[in-house]
Amino acid sequence: MNKRLSILIAMISLFGSIVSAGAVVPTAKEMASAQQWAIARFGGLRMEASGTASGPVMSSEPIFSFVYGGRPSAEVLGAWKPASSTRALDRGRSERTLSWTDPKTGLAVRCVAVVYSDFPTVEWTVYLKNTGQADTPLIESLQALDADFLNASGGEFLLHHSVGSPCKPNDFQPLETPLGPGAEKRISAKGGRPTNSDMSYFNLEWKGGGTILAVGWPGQWAATFTRDQADRLRIKAGQELTHFVLRPGEEVRTPLIALQFWSGEWLRSQNIWRRWMIAHNMPRPNGKPLPTHFDSCWGNMKPTAEEEVAMVEGFARERIKLDYWILDAGWFPYEKEWWDTIGTWTPDPARFPKGIRPIADAAHKTGVKFVLWYEPERVTPNSWLAANHRDWVLPRPGAPASVPKLSEEKHGILNLGNPEARKWLVDYLDGMFKAEGIDVLRTDFNIDPLDRWRENDEPDRQGITENHYVTGLLSYWDELVARVPGRWIDTCASGGRRNDLETLRRAAPLLRSDYFEKPDSQQSQTHGISLWLPWYGSGTGQADPYIIRSSICPAWRIGLDMRKPDNDYDALRKHVADFRTIAPNLMGDYYPLTPYSLESNVWMALQFDRPEAGEGTVMAFRREKCEAGTARFKLSGLERKAKYEVRDLDSPKPSRLTGAELMDKGIPVTVPAKPGAALLVYRKI
């Protein structure tokens, strides 16, 4: 048998029996499976039946791999003396570190794992550092995860995964790939932005259970799923290209890998995942989870301070409570297109003679927080950064002639792997936060960085520029937020193209996709993205009720010209009131009530349920060519014997049904007009 990691699905007995779809709390046996797996792979203190520790347990089979000087890591690490340590991080997590050091070259390898005590989740990151006095031998094919999964339970492997956000109608479409004998599936980032083409989250299902896998790397990751002719599935995941030597004192890291073990039905596991994302991953300004909210952004790319203030004051005048006001791109000086002057971060003195502060003050005066757009990483050739700090920009000056230079067609990126450039950026943005009254940094990234990274790599240093850049990016975010408690960052990246796990621990996606004009696509985006992310944003600039309801999500916006007297402000007030009613439920458990579809002749329906509160929401959409005016949807996650009051937000007459009736027979929803949408709320009585 292959001595690499074998996760025996025969361990399903540890997972426990099949759990009902309504159960969204990890079972004791699921937790035991994760803990035992963590001990087997990362060591730790094995607990005796008495509750006392019997001593450290070391793993002989690392879950990661690389090639060092032409030799596989399993071979070289076996000859190096290992060490281990364990410490508590907080009430819900413990950290286990395995380390090895080459006595000849000084290469130090450190695997840092975190084991959760409230979720069946284990995560780890691998670090490699040259502690010697000379360059290391060549390090190649560094994989953060390299493991075999054995299916001893019968049945087949099924991989659940999703489209990312390439700005197409099917953004976030759920996908299923059977992995039968001989199958191979490779999935990766595109262009260096991690969710540019595919989401970096996977749910591997087998008979009776499975495991969720996430790759946290805001760069070019890749994962392969290779099935042999028997019952073995091998998974590799890591930075796509690693082929480098390390200089003395230099350190690199792998992507973060997270595994969450589950049993029963795969949709239940997605809700446990959503709960883990909320509990341990989403940014928590001032120690509190990010709230659902209603925001607005005018969208004029050459605004004036007076216009922006008028928009903010318009919401206050019409008694429509905003939570955030966003000043989007175009507030800096430019002549033709805002796109071509990125890297000059001063307000246009003609349009903002007193800076950005008057807009922030107007927002704060009405109890609204202020969000300012930046794209700090892209650098255009006619910008201040290109003129004053060209040495900080990739491609670097002095690069080989084969490397394209900065030009109107070739924009550069600020090298966040350069400590001097990174310090400047943190200091500058920190100063802008304070001087201009910024509450939230909206950080965009409208360029694929991969070719800039690789053009700057030497033949024996391939992948090193990306690795240092990604490490610097995460460090920059961490320091900027740490300077003032309560700050948080939006990750836009052309709408949803940088939503990997490491990013989402530091930033939140105010705009899930740049494809937001089509209402049917908006509904389907919610259908798909909600499997993985509990918090995300979208919105519309149109007043049509169907379009407005199709865009509703936890961070929701409507962008209208609030200076116009002929807007239907009564309707807008109702839309916002409806959102406030259902918003808490959007962070609950998620159940798609209809299959994913972009077809215009069907119903689309979604359920968000908060079992602890006994409340939930159904969002139902009758599309443009759907002939059926009434549809019935069977709900999930309810208490069978409990009674629920169900109310259509467009109707004053509630109905009362038992949980069993709502789940077995379903609830009828009528939408007379097509297209049309219904919002229903229910509560346990």
VOGU-3710 file (C-alpha; in Angstrom, 3 decimals, decimal comma):
1> mnkrlsilia> 0,000/0,000/0,000  1,174/3,547/-0,731  2,587/4,879/2,548  1,479/8,417/1,777  -1,540/9,693/3,673  -4,498/7,312/3,320  -7,762/8,715/4,616  -9,791/5,551/4,947  -13,396/6,119/4,242  -13,961/3,015/6,291
11> mislfgsivs> -13,585/5,520/9,153  -17,174/6,396/8,375  -18,043/4,609/11,618  -16,290/7,468/13,370  -18,413/9,944/11,489  -21,598/8,511/12,939  -24,807/7,565/11,258  -26,572/9,600/8,616  -27,782/12,886/10,063  -31,056/14,522/9,096
21> agavvptake> -30,927/17,501/6,748  -32,101/19,814/9,496  -29,088/19,134/11,709  -26,521/21,892/11,230  -24,366/21,302/14,308  -21,356/18,992/13,956  -21,868/15,626/15,601  -19,568/14,331/18,341  -18,331/11,606/16,019  -17,534/14,110/13,263
31> masaqqwaia> -15,522/16,089/15,785  -13,750/12,907/16,904  -12,878/12,079/13,302  -11,250/15,472/12,772  -9,363/15,273/16,063  -8,069/11,767/15,400  -7,103/12,679/11,869  -5,208/15,730/13,168  -3,337/13,621/15,724  -2,417/11,078/13,050
41> rfgglrmeas> -1,134/13,729/10,658  0,248/16,510/12,859  0,931/14,891/16,204  -0,186/16,326/19,484  -1,126/14,923/22,855  -2,965/11,637/22,612  -5,613/11,582/25,364  -6,122/8,449/27,429  -9,568/7,344/28,566  -8,829/8,910/31,938
51> gtasgpvmss> -8,433/12,288/30,274  -4,685/12,481/30,874  -2,120/13,057/28,141  0,043/10,083/27,243  2,697/12,110/25,423  3,433/13,625/22,020  2,625/11,702/18,883  4,584/12,442/15,710  3,539/11,805/12,138  5,906/9,898/9,891
61> epifsfvygg> 4,021/10,856/6,729  3,849/14,625/6,099  0,729/15,747/4,270  2,747/18,135/2,080  5,491/17,378/-0,447  8,291/18,897/-2,487  11,396/17,884/-4,362  14,701/19,019/-2,819  17,873/18,759/-4,856  16,195/16,141/-7,024
71> rpsaevlgaw> 15,041/14,004/-4,077  11,416/13,697/-2,856  10,667/15,321/0,484  9,407/12,066/2,005  12,906/10,711/1,538  14,894/13,733/2,736  12,667/14,589/5,719  12,989/11,033/6,947  16,721/11,623/7,375  16,325/14,928/9,281
81> kpasstrald> 15,619/15,115/12,985  12,001/16,197/13,584  10,602/18,353/16,360  7,069/19,191/17,434  5,163/21,511/19,737  1,545/22,141/20,711  -0,087/25,248/22,172  -3,587/26,583/22,735  -4,520/29,601/20,623  -7,907/30,262/22,197
91> rgrsertlsw> -10,929/28,354/23,496  -11,766/27,028/20,038  -8,354/26,307/18,503  -5,035/24,627/19,202  -1,861/24,923/17,141  0,466/22,050/16,343  3,840/22,645/14,710  6,052/20,034/13,074  9,543/21,052/12,002  12,622/19,582/10,347
101> tdpktglavr> 16,038/21,135/9,593  18,627/19,912/7,127  21,939/19,791/9,044  23,910/20,198/5,802  22,164/23,069/3,982  20,224/24,716/6,798  16,819/24,415/5,108  14,200/24,603/7,862  10,757/23,176/7,102  7,873/24,047/9,392
111> cvavvysdfp> 4,270/22,833/9,107  1,895/24,833/11,295  -1,515/23,218/11,775  -4,579/24,547/13,565  -7,175/22,142/14,948  -10,634/23,416/15,862  -12,524/22,154/18,901  -15,943/23,510/17,845  -15,914/22,399/14,191  -14,564/19,232/12,515
121> tvewtvylkn> -11,919/21,338/10,808  -8,143/21,168/10,430  -5,957/23,653/8,533  -2,248/24,061/7,898  0,441/26,112/6,166  4,010/25,032/5,378  7,006/27,384/5,645  10,479/26,828/4,184  13,396/29,007/5,333  17,069/28,995/4,433
131> tgqadtplie> 18,962/29,271/7,731  22,271/28,450/6,061  25,039/30,622/4,615  24,596/29,726/0,922  21,787/29,222/-1,543  19,788/26,042/-1,002  19,586/23,254/-3,545  16,662/23,576/-5,946  13,172/23,319/-4,410  10,509/22,137/-6,865
141> slqaldadfl> 6,853/21,091/-6,975  6,038/22,389/-3,496  2,569/21,064/-2,655  0,723/22,197/0,467  -1,507/19,118/0,151  -0,377/15,799/-1,279  -2,648/13,012/-0,061  -4,354/9,789/-1,047  -7,998/9,194/-0,164  -9,083/5,552/-0,101
151> nasggefllh> -12,727/4,718/-0,724  -13,417/1,612/1,314  -17,145/2,262/1,691  -18,257/1,460/-1,831  -19,749/3,881/-4,286  -17,834/6,564/-6,104  -16,216/9,921/-5,479  -18,191/13,000/-6,514  -16,516/16,419/-6,549  -18,728/19,439/-5,872
161> hsvgspckpn> -17,111/22,673/-7,045  -18,121/26,003/-8,555  -17,403/28,535/-11,243  -15,665/31,632/-9,923  -16,390/35,176/-11,048  -15,167/35,662/-14,633  -17,954/38,237/-15,182  -20,259/35,935/-17,102  -23,948/35,043/-16,673  -23,027/31,765/-14,929
171> dfqpletplg> -20,751/33,258/-12,275  -20,750/30,928/-9,206  -22,562/28,121/-11,025  -22,410/24,911/-8,932  -20,672/22,039/-10,738  -20,394/18,307/-10,123  -17,599/16,116/-11,460  -17,744/12,312/-10,957  -14,265/10,914/-10,304  -14,517/7,339/-11,507
181> pgaekrisak> -11,630/4,919/-12,106  -8,898/6,579/-14,168  -10,423/10,064/-13,924  -8,300/13,178/-13,525  -9,522/16,723/-12,885  -7,293/19,786/-12,702  -8,673/23,108/-11,452  -6,686/26,305/-10,999  -6,750/30,052/-10,736  -6,445/32,125/-13,885
191> ggrptnsdms> -4,061/35,019/-14,378  -3,001/35,104/-10,733  -6,354/36,090/-9,231  -7,618/33,112/-7,215  -11,332/33,054/-8,093  -11,008/34,552/-11,557  -12,213/31,368/-13,260  -13,044/28,829/-10,531  -13,783/29,008/-6,830  -10,969/27,666/-4,635
201> yfnlewkggg> -13,406/25,579/-2,545  -14,312/21,919/-3,071  -16,556/19,319/-1,459  -15,406/15,765/-2,076  -18,309/13,393/-1,452  -18,242/9,651/-1,038  -20,834/7,180/0,218  -22,050/8,430/3,585  -19,819/11,455/3,951  -16,930/13,475/2,648
211> tilavgwpgq> -14,596/16,374/3,239  -14,575/20,015/2,240  -11,269/21,379/0,961  -10,294/25,043/0,641  -7,117/26,516/-0,849  -6,241/29,882/0,652  -3,902/31,688/-1,740  -4,533/35,091/-3,384  -2,366/34,057/-6,304  -2,009/31,292/-8,871
221> waatftrdqa> -3,025/28,066/-7,116  -3,711/24,699/-8,736  -5,338/21,483/-7,538  -5,433/18,054/-9,177  -7,743/15,151/-8,364  -6,414/11,874/-9,789  -8,261/8,572/-9,423  -6,516/5,257/-10,002  -8,221/2,150/-11,366  -9,072/0,968/-7,871
231> drlrikagqe> -10,421/3,007/-4,946  -7,658/5,549/-4,442  -8,005/9,282/-5,157  -4,899/11,429/-4,934  -5,218/15,167/-4,320  -2,437/17,693/-4,790  -2,852/21,420/-4,186  -0,463/24,317/-3,928  1,078/27,275/-5,711  1,017/26,353/-9,387
241> lthfvlrpge> 4,701/27,020/-10,164  7,499/26,473/-7,644  11,052/25,963/-8,975  13,514/28,004/-6,964  16,510/28,182/-4,691  16,284/30,160/-1,465  18,862/32,812/-0,628  20,366/32,866/2,886  17,726/34,101/5,342  14,902/33,861/2,767
251> evrtplialq> 11,542/32,259/3,610  8,570/31,158/1,504  5,212/29,633/2,403  2,594/27,439/0,819  -1,084/28,241/0,421  -3,303/27,634/3,414  -5,170/24,324/3,233  -8,362/23,721/5,229  -10,211/20,407/5,530  -13,619/19,984/7,132
261> fwsgewlrsq> -14,944/16,461/7,710  -18,620/15,596/7,423  -21,102/12,761/7,285  -24,618/12,380/5,988  -25,841/14,683/3,227  -23,573/17,097/1,393  -25,889/20,127/1,601  -25,867/19,862/5,388  -22,067/19,994/5,255  -22,226/23,252/3,286
271> niwrrwmiah> -24,203/24,818/6,133  -21,673/23,670/8,703  -19,069/25,245/6,437  -21,062/28,519/6,326  -21,222/28,518/10,120  -17,459/27,940/10,357  -16,859/30,809/7,936  -18,894/33,148/10,154  -17,415/31,927/13,436  -13,739/31,812/12,489
281> nmprpngkpl> -13,014/33,489/9,166  -15,004/36,618/8,351  -13,439/39,927/9,434  -14,690/41,034/12,850  -14,230/44,802/13,208  -14,253/45,701/16,897  -14,671/42,004/17,635  -18,116/41,776/16,030  -19,189/39,947/12,859  -19,684/42,100/9,797
291> pthfdscwgn> -23,328/43,193/9,752  -25,723/42,862/6,873  -26,286/46,336/5,533  -27,803/48,628/2,935  -25,414/50,902/1,080  -25,387/53,065/-2,001  -22,968/54,304/-4,612  -23,800/56,761/-7,339  -21,438/55,293/-9,936  -20,497/58,492/-11,755
301> mkptaeeeva> -16,836/58,026/-12,650  -16,089/61,753/-12,664  -18,052/63,056/-9,680  -17,716/66,307/-7,776  -17,759/66,735/-4,029  -21,029/68,661/-4,256  -22,729/65,866/-6,186  -21,591/63,197/-3,739  -22,788/65,219/-0,746  -26,138/65,804/-2,469
311> mvegfareri> -26,592/62,038/-2,909  -25,907/61,324/0,756  -28,231/64,115/1,860  -30,898/62,855/-0,543  -31,205/59,568/1,327  -31,515/61,436/4,627  -34,117/63,798/3,164  -36,245/60,894/1,948  -35,934/59,085/5,294  -34,189/56,095/3,751
321> kldywildag> -31,587/54,873/6,217  -28,222/54,116/4,678  -25,538/52,134/6,491  -22,649/52,925/4,107  -21,944/55,410/1,339  -19,356/54,398/-1,273  -17,301/56,875/-3,293  -16,234/54,805/-6,284  -13,371/55,190/-8,769  -12,610/58,489/-10,469
331> wfpyekewwd> -12,040/60,859/-7,528  -8,382/61,411/-8,487  -7,188/63,669/-11,375  -7,348/62,261/-14,897  -7,953/63,554/-18,410  -9,557/60,851/-20,546  -10,379/57,668/-18,628  -10,027/56,962/-14,902  -8,649/53,565/-15,860  -5,424/55,076/-17,204
341> tigtwtpdpa> -4,309/57,135/-14,188  -4,068/54,525/-11,443  -1,196/55,186/-9,074  -1,883/58,877/-8,459  -3,649/58,884/-5,112  -4,554/62,515/-4,506  -8,090/63,936/-4,858  -8,694/65,968/-8,004  -8,314/69,577/-6,747  -10,830/70,877/-9,306
351> rfpkgirpia> -13,616/68,499/-8,253  -12,601/67,996/-4,624  -11,039/71,310/-3,568  -11,291/70,386/0,128  -10,317/66,771/-0,398  -12,558/63,786/0,294  -13,395/64,832/3,845  -16,613/66,769/3,042  -18,255/63,574/1,717  -17,171/61,595/4,784
361> daahktgvkf> -18,441/64,368/7,066  -21,805/64,467/5,279  -22,130/60,705/5,667  -21,133/60,712/9,331  -23,544/63,561/10,050  -26,430/61,306/9,023  -25,101/58,217/10,836  -23,640/56,636/7,694  -20,164/55,089/7,418  -17,939/56,109/4,517
371> vlwyepervt> -16,251/53,759/2,022  -13,567/55,010/-0,385  -12,438/53,131/-3,497  -8,769/52,451/-4,205  -6,809/50,219/-6,538  -3,467/50,371/-4,747  -1,703/47,568/-6,617  -2,114/48,577/-10,277  0,267/51,261/-11,574  -0,205/53,040/-14,911
381> pnswlaanhr> 2,753/54,598/-16,767  1,537/58,207/-16,363  0,897/58,006/-12,624  2,693/59,463/-9,604  3,958/56,059/-8,496  5,461/55,279/-11,901  7,217/58,663/-11,959  8,487/58,662/-8,369  8,987/55,012/-7,425  9,496/53,113/-10,642
391> dwvlprpgap> 11,810/50,714/-8,772  8,812/49,518/-6,738  6,839/48,523/-9,839  6,720/45,165/-11,616  8,063/44,699/-14,201  11,202/46,142/-12,617  13,499/48,577/-14,425  16,447/46,728/-15,877  14,403/43,595/-16,592  15,520/41,585/-19,655
401> asvpklseek> 14,623/43,023/-23,046  12,085/40,248/-23,490  10,029/41,644/-20,612  7,435/44,215/-21,784  7,986/47,701/-20,408  5,353/49,937/-18,884  3,232/51,464/-21,632  -0,340/52,483/-22,270  -1,073/48,816/-22,921  1,193/47,431/-20,197
411> hgilnlgnpe> 0,232/48,500/-16,703  2,476/47,487/-13,827  1,790/46,412/-10,265  3,186/47,763/-7,021  5,538/45,062/-5,760  4,163/44,195/-2,334  7,016/41,742/-1,935  9,237/44,825/-1,540  9,204/45,802/2,174  9,877/49,468/1,373
421> arkwlvdyld> 6,941/49,677/-1,057  4,684/47,829/1,369  5,574/50,159/4,251  4,892/53,198/2,089  1,467/51,842/1,122  0,437/51,045/4,695  1,619/54,444/5,971  -0,077/56,290/3,121  -3,445/54,544/3,456  -3,364/54,826/7,239
431> gmfkaegidv> -2,845/58,572/6,850  -5,681/58,822/4,328  -8,031/56,923/6,644  -7,389/59,444/9,375  -7,213/62,625/7,295  -10,219/61,945/5,084  -12,526/60,199/7,577  -12,537/56,825/5,807  -14,239/53,942/7,609  -13,800/51,165/5,022
441> lrtdfnidpl> -11,206/50,744/2,273  -12,701/49,469/-0,955  -9,717/47,799/-2,595  -10,025/46,886/-6,265  -7,610/44,915/-8,457  -8,418/45,136/-12,169  -5,410/43,373/-13,625  -4,108/39,820/-13,881  -0,743/39,860/-12,107  0,591/36,460/-13,121
451> drwrendepd> 2,673/37,529/-16,121  4,167/40,446/-14,122  5,251/38,000/-11,433  6,723/35,443/-13,805  8,463/37,986/-16,035  10,520/38,974/-13,003  11,584/35,447/-12,056  15,070/34,177/-12,882  15,386/30,630/-14,259  16,266/29,183/-10,850
461> rqgitenhyv> 13,740/31,427/-9,043  10,455/30,587/-10,763  7,467/31,340/-8,532  9,480/33,337/-5,999  8,141/36,769/-7,024  4,555/35,566/-6,633  5,296/33,954/-3,281  6,819/37,092/-1,788  4,084/39,259/-3,334  1,277/37,181/-1,820
471> tgllsywdel> 2,989/37,115/1,574  3,419/40,886/1,374  -0,201/41,416/0,364  -1,469/39,535/3,405  0,984/41,388/5,655  -0,120/44,780/4,262  -3,786/44,023/4,958  -3,024/42,749/8,448  -1,019/45,815/9,442  -3,446/48,326/7,961
481> varvpgrwid> -6,375/46,862/9,888  -4,370/46,352/13,089  -3,513/50,060/13,341  -7,099/51,072/14,106  -9,626/48,621/15,602  -12,887/48,656/13,694  -11,398/49,128/10,239  -12,251/46,663/7,560  -11,424/46,134/3,904  -13,506/45,289/0,851
491> tcasggrrnd> -12,006/42,892/-1,686  -13,417/43,792/-5,077  -10,861/42,661/-7,682  -13,058/43,270/-10,741  -15,981/41,904/-8,760  -15,276/38,644/-6,945  -11,994/37,554/-8,491  -10,034/37,422/-5,227  -12,242/35,549/-2,750  -9,955/32,773/-1,509
501> letlrraapl> -9,935/31,829/2,176  -6,809/33,822/3,126  -8,279/36,962/1,530  -11,680/36,531/3,155  -10,074/36,396/6,597  -8,918/39,956/5,994  -11,442/41,465/3,598  -15,088/41,113/2,590  -16,556/41,114/-0,949  -18,832/44,159/-1,273
511> lrsdyfekpd> -19,321/43,264/-4,952  -19,475/39,547/-5,676  -19,413/39,965/-9,473  -19,135/42,675/-12,082  -21,916/40,888/-13,977  -24,951/42,392/-12,266  -27,178/43,790/-15,019  -29,305/40,672/-15,659  -31,765/39,837/-12,863  -31,933/36,098/-13,631
521> sqqsqthgis> -28,150/35,908/-13,353  -28,266/37,784/-10,061  -30,665/35,183/-8,652  -28,446/32,366/-9,875  -25,360/34,016/-8,414  -27,056/34,005/-5,022  -27,983/30,348/-5,574  -24,352/29,379/-6,211  -22,210/31,643/-4,044  -24,315/31,011/-0,916
531> lwlpwygsgt> -23,045/27,440/-0,789  -19,600/28,794/0,102  -19,786/32,388/1,300  -22,343/33,602/3,849  -21,520/37,308/3,319  -21,203/39,074/-0,040  -22,531/42,140/-1,800  -24,358/43,144/-4,953  -27,006/45,588/-6,067  -28,520/47,495/-8,922
541> gqadpyiirs> -28,886/50,970/-10,321  -32,385/50,326/-11,654  -35,750/50,981/-10,020  -37,597/47,949/-11,428  -38,987/45,870/-8,504  -38,072/42,510/-10,066  -34,503/43,639/-10,693  -34,238/45,089/-7,198  -35,419/41,914/-5,466  -33,207/39,765/-7,668
551> sicpawrigl> -30,132/41,590/-6,336  -30,894/41,322/-2,600  -27,999/39,862/-0,591  -26,302/40,452/2,789  -24,431/43,590/1,646  -27,021/45,170/-0,636  -27,126/48,421/-2,536  -29,343/50,505/-4,777  -27,682/53,314/-6,688  -30,116/56,000/-7,842
561> dmrkpdndyd> -29,710/59,723/-8,489  -31,199/61,038/-5,268  -31,463/64,568/-6,667  -34,347/63,578/-8,946  -37,790/64,499/-7,579  -39,617/61,987/-9,778  -38,052/58,859/-8,262  -40,612/56,594/-6,623  -39,367/57,139/-3,087  -42,332/55,349/-1,500
571> alrkhvadfr> -41,427/52,197/-3,412  -37,758/52,606/-2,511  -38,641/52,930/1,168  -40,631/49,680/0,994  -37,789/47,838/-0,738  -35,357/48,914/1,952  -37,850/48,030/4,714  -38,321/44,566/3,176  -34,564/44,099/3,105  -34,262/45,089/6,771
581> tiapnlmgdy> -36,909/42,476/7,590  -35,152/39,581/5,905  -31,504/40,633/6,258  -30,731/38,739/9,511  -31,990/35,520/7,941  -29,565/35,825/5,019  -26,734/34,906/7,388  -28,487/31,689/8,416  -28,400/28,214/6,914  -28,958/28,054/3,170
591> ypltpysles> -31,141/25,682/1,159  -31,661/25,974/-2,595  -35,306/25,106/-3,218  -34,981/24,738/-6,984  -32,153/23,518/-9,207  -29,607/26,030/-10,459  -30,717/27,464/-13,798  -30,287/30,424/-16,117  -33,357/29,506/-18,142  -36,064/32,180/-18,394
601> nvwmalqfdr> -39,034/29,754/-18,260  -38,589/28,465/-14,695  -39,014/29,448/-11,075  -35,936/30,068/-8,921  -36,365/29,809/-5,141  -33,989/29,986/-2,168  -34,417/29,512/1,581  -32,359/31,030/4,392  -33,124/29,599/7,826  -32,106/30,555/11,374
611> peagegtvma> -33,148/27,574/13,502  -31,876/29,167/16,720  -34,220/32,121/16,168  -37,039/30,040/14,678  -37,139/32,373/11,676  -36,331/32,267/7,998  -36,896/33,694/4,528  -37,941/32,335/1,160  -36,989/34,284/-1,970  -38,988/33,128/-5,007
621> frrekceagt> -38,697/34,387/-8,580  -41,060/33,747/-11,480  -38,972/34,397/-14,550  -40,019/36,183/-17,710  -41,151/33,179/-19,747  -42,443/31,047/-16,879  -46,103/30,206/-17,553  -46,922/28,843/-14,084  -48,151/31,625/-11,810  -48,013/29,434/-8,688
631> arfklsgler> -45,307/27,082/-7,486  -44,891/24,977/-4,349  -41,579/24,710/-2,511  -40,655/22,214/0,194  -38,671/23,866/2,978  -35,817/22,394/5,014  -34,394/22,622/8,503  -37,671/23,173/10,390  -39,043/21,486/13,508  -41,670/19,051/12,333
641> kakyevrdld> -44,076/19,491/15,261  -43,689/23,253/15,581  -46,172/25,713/14,095  -44,942/28,518/11,861  -46,540/31,768/10,784  -45,703/32,465/7,152  -46,111/35,935/5,697  -45,710/37,250/2,161  -44,253/40,753/2,466  -46,677/41,906/-0,238
651> spkpsrltga> -49,744/40,503/1,525  -51,274/41,371/4,924  -52,672/37,867/5,497  -50,303/35,354/7,116  -50,852/31,619/7,073  -50,064/29,066/9,760  -48,566/25,680/8,995  -46,611/23,042/10,850  -42,993/22,345/10,107  -44,006/18,936/8,764
661> elmdkgipvt> -46,455/20,530/6,332  -43,882/23,060/5,144  -41,259/20,379/4,586  -43,434/17,531/3,243  -46,110/19,343/1,223  -44,351/22,643/0,746  -45,619/26,184/0,680  -47,491/27,569/-2,337  -46,162/30,852/-3,725  -48,169/32,917/-6,211
671> vpakpgaall> -46,665/35,673/-8,339  -49,333/37,017/-10,747  -47,052/38,948/-13,094  -44,079/37,670/-15,024  -41,366/38,361/-14,326  -42,065/38,822/-10,646  -40,659/38,069/-7,222  -42,002/37,185/-3,788  -40,334/37,556/-0,414  -41,724/35,397/2,382
681> vyrki> -40,776/35,324/6,037  -41,701/32,682/8,588  -41,335/32,422/12,341  -42,006/29,709/14,857  -45,016/30,478/17,085
//
